[in-house]
Amino acid sequence: MTQTVFANYMGVSKKTVEAWECGRTHPTGPASRLLAILAAGKEKELSFVSIK
């Protein structure tokens, strides 16, 4: 997934995703929670996400 696609999915700018990846900033709030769920491999908890 590209940074642009991921940014659109998360509802943030591409620059925000770049900052997260470089460690300049960290996701907070809902973005942080969503990333934690994905990192834990619990995608099934996200009924609105279509995982193929």
PQR file with spaces between the fields and no chain letter, atoms N, CA, C, O and H, PARSE charges and radii, in Angstrom:
ATOM       1  N    MET     1       0.843   -1.163    0.000 -0.4000 1.5000
ATOM       2  CA   MET     1       0.000    0.000    0.000 -0.0000 2.0000
ATOM       3  C    MET     1       0.900    1.242    0.000  0.5500 1.7000
ATOM       4  O    MET     1       1.870    1.318    0.754 -0.5500 1.4000
ATOM       5  N    THR     2       0.574    2.180   -0.830 -0.4000 1.5000
ATOM       6  CA   THR     2       1.369    3.409   -0.879 -0.0000 2.0000
ATOM       7  C    THR     2       1.011    4.323    0.289  0.5500 1.7000
ATOM       8  O    THR     2      -0.028    4.160    0.928 -0.5500 1.4000
ATOM       9  H    THR     2      -0.214    2.118   -1.443  0.4000 1.0000
ATOM      10  N    GLN     3       1.883    5.275    0.552 -0.4000 1.5000
ATOM      11  CA   GLN     3       1.601    6.252    1.602 -0.0000 2.0000
ATOM      12  C    GLN     3       0.328    7.025    1.285  0.5500 1.7000
ATOM      13  O    GLN     3      -0.459    7.324    2.183 -0.5500 1.4000
ATOM      14  H    GLN     3       2.727    5.407    0.033  0.4000 1.0000
ATOM      15  N    THR     4       0.125    7.347    0.031 -0.4000 1.5000
ATOM      16  CA   THR     4      -1.058    8.106   -0.372 -0.0000 2.0000
ATOM      17  C    THR     4      -2.327    7.312   -0.120  0.5500 1.7000
ATOM      18  O    THR     4      -3.295    7.847    0.419 -0.5500 1.4000
ATOM      19  H    THR     4       0.764    7.104   -0.699  0.4000 1.0000
ATOM      20  N    VAL     5      -2.333    6.050   -0.499 -0.4000 1.5000
ATOM      21  CA   VAL     5      -3.502    5.200   -0.275 -0.0000 2.0000
ATOM      22  C    VAL     5      -3.758    5.047    1.221  0.5500 1.7000
ATOM      23  O    VAL     5      -4.894    5.163    1.679 -0.5500 1.4000
ATOM      24  H    VAL     5      -1.546    5.615   -0.937  0.4000 1.0000
ATOM      25  N    PHE     6      -2.693    4.785    1.979 -0.4000 1.5000
ATOM      26  CA   PHE     6      -2.831    4.629    3.424 -0.0000 2.0000
ATOM      27  C    PHE     6      -3.338    5.911    4.059  0.5500 1.7000
ATOM      28  O    PHE     6      -4.209    5.867    4.928 -0.5500 1.4000
ATOM      29  H    PHE     6      -1.769    4.690    1.607  0.4000 1.0000
ATOM      30  N    ALA     7      -2.808    7.047    3.639 -0.4000 1.5000
ATOM      31  CA   ALA     7      -3.242    8.341    4.179 -0.0000 2.0000
ATOM      32  C    ALA     7      -4.730    8.561    3.907  0.5500 1.7000
ATOM      33  O    ALA     7      -5.467    9.005    4.788 -0.5500 1.4000
ATOM      34  H    ALA     7      -2.101    7.082    2.933  0.4000 1.0000
ATOM      35  N    ASN     8      -5.160    8.254    2.705 -0.4000 1.5000
ATOM      36  CA   ASN     8      -6.582    8.406    2.374 -0.0000 2.0000
ATOM      37  C    ASN     8      -7.435    7.486    3.235  0.5500 1.7000
ATOM      38  O    ASN     8      -8.492    7.893    3.718 -0.5500 1.4000
ATOM      39  H    ASN     8      -4.562    7.894    1.990  0.4000 1.0000
ATOM      40  N    TYR     9      -6.996    6.272    3.429 -0.4000 1.5000
ATOM      41  CA   TYR     9      -7.722    5.310    4.251 -0.0000 2.0000
ATOM      42  C    TYR     9      -7.836    5.792    5.693  0.5500 1.7000
ATOM      43  O    TYR     9      -8.884    5.652    6.324 -0.5500 1.4000
ATOM      44  H    TYR     9      -6.138    5.941    3.037  0.4000 1.0000
ATOM      45  N    MET    10      -6.747    6.360    6.208 -0.4000 1.5000
ATOM      46  CA   MET    10      -6.712    6.816    7.600 -0.0000 2.0000
ATOM      47  C    MET    10      -7.321    8.203    7.783  0.5500 1.7000
ATOM      48  O    MET    10      -7.579    8.624    8.911 -0.5500 1.4000
ATOM      49  H    MET    10      -5.896    6.474    5.695  0.4000 1.0000
ATOM      50  N    GLY    11      -7.549    8.908    6.689 -0.4000 1.5000
ATOM      51  CA   GLY    11      -8.123   10.248    6.779 -0.0000 2.0000
ATOM      52  C    GLY    11      -7.129   11.305    7.203  0.5500 1.7000
ATOM      53  O    GLY    11      -7.489   12.294    7.841 -0.5500 1.4000
ATOM      54  H    GLY    11      -7.340    8.565    5.773  0.4000 1.0000
ATOM      55  N    VAL    12      -5.859   11.087    6.837 -0.4000 1.5000
ATOM      56  CA   VAL    12      -4.806   12.050    7.153 -0.0000 2.0000
ATOM      57  C    VAL    12      -4.057   12.389    5.871  0.5500 1.7000
ATOM      58  O    VAL    12      -4.316   11.799    4.823 -0.5500 1.4000
ATOM      59  H    VAL    12      -5.566   10.284    6.318  0.4000 1.0000
ATOM      60  N    SER    13      -3.134   13.332    5.954 -0.4000 1.5000
ATOM      61  CA   SER    13      -2.355   13.697    4.779 -0.0000 2.0000
ATOM      62  C    SER    13      -1.181   12.734    4.588  0.5500 1.7000
ATOM      63  O    SER    13      -0.772   12.028    5.511 -0.5500 1.4000
ATOM      64  H    SER    13      -2.923   13.811    6.806  0.4000 1.0000
ATOM      65  N    LYS    14      -0.660   12.728    3.378 -0.4000 1.5000
ATOM      66  CA   LYS    14       0.523   11.916    3.084 -0.0000 2.0000
ATOM      67  C    LYS    14       1.701   12.382    3.941  0.5500 1.7000
ATOM      68  O    LYS    14       2.507   11.563    4.383 -0.5500 1.4000
ATOM      69  H    LYS    14      -0.992   13.301    2.628  0.4000 1.0000
ATOM      70  N    LYS    15       1.802   13.674    4.173 -0.4000 1.5000
ATOM      71  CA   LYS    15       2.872   14.219    5.021 -0.0000 2.0000
ATOM      72  C    LYS    15       2.770   13.679    6.449  0.5500 1.7000
ATOM      73  O    LYS    15       3.790   13.445    7.099 -0.5500 1.4000
ATOM      74  H    LYS    15       1.147   14.338    3.814  0.4000 1.0000
ATOM      75  N    THR    16       1.562   13.484    6.930 -0.4000 1.5000
ATOM      76  CA   THR    16       1.369   12.918    8.264 -0.0000 2.0000
ATOM      77  C    THR    16       1.892   11.493    8.311  0.5500 1.7000
ATOM      78  O    THR    16       2.576   11.110    9.260 -0.5500 1.4000
ATOM      79  H    THR    16       0.734   13.674    6.402  0.4000 1.0000
ATOM      80  N    VAL    17       1.573   10.710    7.291 -0.4000 1.5000
ATOM      81  CA   VAL    17       2.063    9.327    7.229 -0.0000 2.0000
ATOM      82  C    VAL    17       3.588    9.318    7.160  0.5500 1.7000
ATOM      83  O    VAL    17       4.231    8.502    7.821 -0.5500 1.4000
ATOM      84  H    VAL    17       1.018   11.021    6.520  0.4000 1.0000
ATOM      85  N    GLU    18       4.166   10.208    6.374 -0.4000 1.5000
ATOM      86  CA   GLU    18       5.629   10.310    6.294 -0.0000 2.0000
ATOM      87  C    GLU    18       6.219   10.610    7.670  0.5500 1.7000
ATOM      88  O    GLU    18       7.226   10.018    8.059 -0.5500 1.4000
ATOM      89  H    GLU    18       3.644   10.870    5.837  0.4000 1.0000
ATOM      90  N    ALA    19       5.595   11.529    8.404 -0.4000 1.5000
ATOM      91  CA   ALA    19       6.095   11.894    9.734 -0.0000 2.0000
ATOM      92  C    ALA    19       6.002   10.709   10.692  0.5500 1.7000
ATOM      93  O    ALA    19       6.903   10.497   11.503 -0.5500 1.4000
ATOM      94  H    ALA    19       4.777   12.011    8.088  0.4000 1.0000
ATOM      95  N    TRP    20       4.909    9.931   10.603 -0.4000 1.5000
ATOM      96  CA   TRP    20       4.778    8.740   11.443 -0.0000 2.0000
ATOM      97  C    TRP    20       5.895    7.757   11.130  0.5500 1.7000
ATOM      98  O    TRP    20       6.537    7.222   12.033 -0.5500 1.4000
ATOM      99  H    TRP    20       4.177   10.104    9.944  0.4000 1.0000
ATOM     100  N    GLU    21       6.119    7.525    9.847 -0.4000 1.5000
ATOM     101  CA   GLU    21       7.132    6.548    9.449 -0.0000 2.0000
ATOM     102  C    GLU    21       8.541    6.969    9.853  0.5500 1.7000
ATOM     103  O    GLU    21       9.372    6.124   10.187 -0.5500 1.4000
ATOM     104  H    GLU    21       5.597    7.960    9.113  0.4000 1.0000
ATOM     105  N    CYS    22       8.807    8.254    9.825 -0.4000 1.5000
ATOM     106  CA   CYS    22      10.139    8.753   10.185 -0.0000 2.0000
ATOM     107  C    CYS    22      10.302    8.948   11.692  0.5500 1.7000
ATOM     108  O    CYS    22      11.404    9.225   12.164 -0.5500 1.4000
ATOM     109  H    CYS    22       8.132    8.941    9.554  0.4000 1.0000
ATOM     110  N    GLY    23       9.223    8.808   12.442 -0.4000 1.5000
ATOM     111  CA   GLY    23       9.290    8.968   13.886 -0.0000 2.0000
ATOM     112  C    GLY    23       9.258   10.407   14.370  0.5500 1.7000
ATOM     113  O    GLY    23       9.497   10.676   15.548 -0.5500 1.4000
ATOM     114  H    GLY    23       8.328    8.583   12.058  0.4000 1.0000
ATOM     115  N    ARG    24       8.960   11.344   13.457 -0.4000 1.5000
ATOM     116  CA   ARG    24       8.884   12.748   13.864 -0.0000 2.0000
ATOM     117  C    ARG    24       7.642   13.010   14.702  0.5500 1.7000
ATOM     118  O    ARG    24       7.663   13.834   15.617 -0.5500 1.4000
ATOM     119  H    ARG    24       8.766   11.126   12.500  0.4000 1.0000
ATOM     120  N    THR    25       6.562   12.307   14.387 -0.4000 1.5000
ATOM     121  CA   THR    25       5.328   12.391   15.163 -0.0000 2.0000
ATOM     122  C    THR    25       4.785   10.976   15.317  0.5500 1.7000
ATOM     123  O    THR    25       5.283   10.034   14.699 -0.5500 1.4000
ATOM     124  H    THR    25       6.545   11.638   13.644  0.4000 1.0000
ATOM     125  N    HIS    26       3.764   10.842   16.144 -0.4000 1.5000
ATOM     126  CA   HIS    26       3.152    9.538   16.374 -0.0000 2.0000
ATOM     127  C    HIS    26       1.645    9.682   16.243  0.5500 1.7000
ATOM     128  O    HIS    26       1.078   10.712   16.608 -0.5500 1.4000
ATOM     129  H    HIS    26       3.359   11.607   16.645  0.4000 1.0000
ATOM     130  N    PRO    27       0.996    8.647   15.719 -0.5600 1.5000
ATOM     131  CA   PRO    27      -0.459    8.708   15.612  0.2800 2.0000
ATOM     132  C    PRO    27      -1.097    8.811   16.999  0.5500 1.7000
ATOM     133  O    PRO    27      -0.595    8.251   17.973 -0.5500 1.4000
ATOM     134  N    THR    28      -2.200    9.530   17.065 -0.4000 1.5000
ATOM     135  CA   THR    28      -2.931    9.674   18.322 -0.0000 2.0000
ATOM     136  C    THR    28      -4.405    9.373   18.070  0.5500 1.7000
ATOM     137  O    THR    28      -4.838    9.243   16.925 -0.5500 1.4000
ATOM     138  H    THR    28      -2.608    9.985   16.274  0.4000 1.0000
ATOM     139  N    GLY    29      -5.150    9.267   19.130 -0.4000 1.5000
ATOM     140  CA   GLY    29      -6.593    9.103   19.043 -0.0000 2.0000
ATOM     141  C    GLY    29      -7.007    7.897   18.222  0.5500 1.7000
ATOM     142  O    GLY    29      -6.405    6.829   18.333 -0.5500 1.4000
ATOM     143  H    GLY    29      -4.798    9.372   20.060  0.4000 1.0000
ATOM     144  N    PRO    30      -8.039    8.064   17.393 -0.5600 1.5000
ATOM     145  CA   PRO    30      -8.568    6.951   16.609  0.2800 2.0000
ATOM     146  C    PRO    30      -7.537    6.311   15.674  0.5500 1.7000
ATOM     147  O    PRO    30      -7.556    5.097   15.471 -0.5500 1.4000
ATOM     148  N    ALA    31      -6.647    7.114   15.112 -0.4000 1.5000
ATOM     149  CA   ALA    31      -5.618    6.559   14.230 -0.0000 2.0000
ATOM     150  C    ALA    31      -4.710    5.610   14.997  0.5500 1.7000
ATOM     151  O    ALA    31      -4.343    4.548   14.493 -0.5500 1.4000
ATOM     152  H    ALA    31      -6.631    8.100   15.278  0.4000 1.0000
ATOM     153  N    SER    32      -4.354    5.990   16.198 -0.4000 1.5000
ATOM     154  CA   SER    32      -3.503    5.145   17.036 -0.0000 2.0000
ATOM     155  C    SER    32      -4.206    3.831   17.364  0.5500 1.7000
ATOM     156  O    SER    32      -3.596    2.764   17.294 -0.5500 1.4000
ATOM     157  H    SER    32      -4.652    6.852   16.607  0.4000 1.0000
ATOM     158  N    ARG    33      -5.469    3.906   17.718 -0.4000 1.5000
ATOM     159  CA   ARG    33      -6.239    2.703   18.066 -0.0000 2.0000
ATOM     160  C    ARG    33      -6.371    1.784   16.863  0.5500 1.7000
ATOM     161  O    ARG    33      -6.185    0.574   16.993 -0.5500 1.4000
ATOM     162  H    ARG    33      -5.965    4.773   17.775  0.4000 1.0000
ATOM     163  N    LEU    34      -6.684    2.328   15.702 -0.4000 1.5000
ATOM     164  CA   LEU    34      -6.826    1.521   14.494 -0.0000 2.0000
ATOM     165  C    LEU    34      -5.517    0.822   14.153  0.5500 1.7000
ATOM     166  O    LEU    34      -5.518   -0.363   13.818 -0.5500 1.4000
ATOM     167  H    LEU    34      -6.835    3.311   15.596  0.4000 1.0000
ATOM     168  N    LEU    35      -4.412    1.534   14.234 -0.4000 1.5000
ATOM     169  CA   LEU    35      -3.110    0.931   13.943 -0.0000 2.0000
ATOM     170  C    LEU    35      -2.768   -0.162   14.948  0.5500 1.7000
ATOM     171  O    LEU    35      -2.168   -1.172   14.579 -0.5500 1.4000
ATOM     172  H    LEU    35      -4.411    2.497   14.506  0.4000 1.0000
ATOM     173  N    ALA    36      -3.139    0.023   16.205 -0.4000 1.5000
ATOM     174  CA   ALA    36      -2.893   -1.003   17.220 -0.0000 2.0000
ATOM     175  C    ALA    36      -3.688   -2.275   16.923  0.5500 1.7000
ATOM     176  O    ALA    36      -3.173   -3.383   17.074 -0.5500 1.4000
ATOM     177  H    ALA    36      -3.627    0.843   16.504  0.4000 1.0000
ATOM     178  N    ILE    37      -4.931   -2.112   16.504 -0.4000 1.5000
ATOM     179  CA   ILE    37      -5.756   -3.269   16.147 -0.0000 2.0000
ATOM     180  C    ILE    37      -5.145   -4.010   14.968  0.5500 1.7000
ATOM     181  O    ILE    37      -5.054   -5.238   14.983 -0.5500 1.4000
ATOM     182  H    ILE    37      -5.349   -1.212   16.381  0.4000 1.0000
ATOM     183  N    LEU    38      -4.731   -3.280   13.960 -0.4000 1.5000
ATOM     184  CA   LEU    38      -4.118   -3.905   12.779 -0.0000 2.0000
ATOM     185  C    LEU    38      -2.803   -4.594   13.143  0.5500 1.7000
ATOM     186  O    LEU    38      -2.538   -5.700   12.672 -0.5500 1.4000
ATOM     187  H    LEU    38      -4.804   -2.283   13.948  0.4000 1.0000
ATOM     188  N    ALA    39      -1.984   -3.959   13.967 -0.4000 1.5000
ATOM     189  CA   ALA    39      -0.698   -4.528   14.366 -0.0000 2.0000
ATOM     190  C    ALA    39      -0.885   -5.808   15.174  0.5500 1.7000
ATOM     191  O    ALA    39      -0.042   -6.704   15.122 -0.5500 1.4000
ATOM     192  H    ALA    39      -2.199   -3.060   14.349  0.4000 1.0000
ATOM     193  N    ALA    40      -1.976   -5.896   15.913 -0.4000 1.5000
ATOM     194  CA   ALA    40      -2.257   -7.079   16.728 -0.0000 2.0000
ATOM     195  C    ALA    40      -2.885   -8.202   15.909  0.5500 1.7000
ATOM     196  O    ALA    40      -3.136   -9.288   16.433 -0.5500 1.4000
ATOM     197  H    ALA    40      -2.661   -5.168   15.954  0.4000 1.0000
ATOM     198  N    GLY    41      -3.140   -7.944   14.619 -0.4000 1.5000
ATOM     199  CA   GLY    41      -3.732   -8.962   13.764 -0.0000 2.0000
ATOM     200  C    GLY    41      -5.199   -9.220   14.072  0.5500 1.7000
ATOM     201  O    GLY    41      -5.696  -10.325   13.849 -0.5500 1.4000
ATOM     202  H    GLY    41      -2.935   -7.062   14.194  0.4000 1.0000
ATOM     203  N    LYS    42      -5.888   -8.220   14.577 -0.4000 1.5000
ATOM     204  CA   LYS    42      -7.298   -8.374   14.958 -0.0000 2.0000
ATOM     205  C    LYS    42      -8.224   -7.650   13.979  0.5500 1.7000
ATOM     206  O    LYS    42      -9.176   -6.986   14.388 -0.5500 1.4000
ATOM     207  H    LYS    42      -5.485   -7.324   14.759  0.4000 1.0000
ATOM     208  N    GLU    43      -7.935   -7.785   12.692 -0.4000 1.5000
ATOM     209  CA   GLU    43      -8.710   -7.098   11.670 -0.0000 2.0000
ATOM     210  C    GLU    43     -10.187   -7.450   11.722  0.5500 1.7000
ATOM     211  O    GLU    43     -11.033   -6.642   11.337 -0.5500 1.4000
ATOM     212  H    GLU    43      -7.161   -8.325   12.360  0.4000 1.0000
ATOM     213  N    LYS    44     -10.502   -8.648   12.194 -0.4000 1.5000
ATOM     214  CA   LYS    44     -11.897   -9.087   12.240 -0.0000 2.0000
ATOM     215  C    LYS    44     -12.730   -8.234   13.182  0.5500 1.7000
ATOM     216  O    LYS    44     -13.957   -8.220   13.080 -0.5500 1.4000
ATOM     217  H    LYS    44      -9.815   -9.304   12.506  0.4000 1.0000
ATOM     218  N    GLU    45     -12.085   -7.525   14.095 -0.4000 1.5000
ATOM     219  CA   GLU    45     -12.803   -6.607   14.983 -0.0000 2.0000
ATOM     220  C    GLU    45     -13.299   -5.370   14.230  0.5500 1.7000
ATOM     221  O    GLU    45     -14.134   -4.614   14.726 -0.5500 1.4000
ATOM     222  H    GLU    45     -11.089   -7.536   14.178  0.4000 1.0000
ATOM     223  N    LEU    46     -12.769   -5.186   13.034 -0.4000 1.5000
ATOM     224  CA   LEU    46     -13.103   -4.011   12.238 -0.0000 2.0000
ATOM     225  C    LEU    46     -14.070   -4.426   11.136  0.5500 1.7000
ATOM     226  O    LEU    46     -13.659   -4.642    9.996 -0.5500 1.4000
ATOM     227  H    LEU    46     -12.090   -5.800   12.631  0.4000 1.0000
ATOM     228  N    SER    47     -15.334   -4.537   11.466 -0.4000 1.5000
ATOM     229  CA   SER    47     -16.330   -5.028   10.512 -0.0000 2.0000
ATOM     230  C    SER    47     -16.430   -4.146    9.270  0.5500 1.7000
ATOM     231  O    SER    47     -16.898   -4.604    8.228 -0.5500 1.4000
ATOM     232  H    SER    47     -15.668   -4.361   12.392  0.4000 1.0000
ATOM     233  N    PHE    48     -16.002   -2.903    9.362 -0.4000 1.5000
ATOM     234  CA   PHE    48     -16.088   -1.980    8.234 -0.0000 2.0000
ATOM     235  C    PHE    48     -14.898   -2.089    7.290  0.5500 1.7000
ATOM     236  O    PHE    48     -14.885   -1.430    6.251 -0.5500 1.4000
ATOM     237  H    PHE    48     -15.622   -2.530   10.208  0.4000 1.0000
ATOM     238  N    VAL    49     -13.890   -2.907    7.625 -0.4000 1.5000
ATOM     239  CA   VAL    49     -12.694   -3.057    6.804 -0.0000 2.0000
ATOM     240  C    VAL    49     -12.802   -4.353    6.010  0.5500 1.7000
ATOM     241  O    VAL    49     -13.100   -5.415    6.557 -0.5500 1.4000
ATOM     242  H    VAL    49     -13.901   -3.443    8.470  0.4000 1.0000
ATOM     243  N    SER    50     -12.555   -4.244    4.721 -0.4000 1.5000
ATOM     244  CA   SER    50     -12.576   -5.424    3.865 -0.0000 2.0000
ATOM     245  C    SER    50     -11.146   -5.892    3.646  0.5500 1.7000
ATOM     246  O    SER    50     -10.394   -5.259    2.905 -0.5500 1.4000
ATOM     247  H    SER    50     -12.312   -3.382    4.276  0.4000 1.0000
ATOM     248  N    ILE    51     -10.762   -6.994    4.283 -0.4000 1.5000
ATOM     249  CA   ILE    51      -9.428   -7.569    4.151 -0.0000 2.0000
ATOM     250  C    ILE    51      -9.507   -8.697    3.141  0.5500 1.7000
ATOM     251  O    ILE    51     -10.306   -9.621    3.291 -0.5500 1.4000
ATOM     252  H    ILE    51     -11.373   -7.509    4.885  0.4000 1.0000
ATOM     253  N    LYS    52      -8.680   -8.619    2.119 -0.4000 1.5000
ATOM     254  CA   LYS    52      -8.710   -9.662    1.075 -0.0000 2.0000
ATOM     255  C    LYS    52      -7.490  -10.546    1.165  0.5500 1.7000
ATOM     256  O    LYS    52      -7.342  -11.476    0.371 -0.5500 1.4000
ATOM     257  H    LYS    52      -8.031   -7.868    1.998  0.4000 1.0000
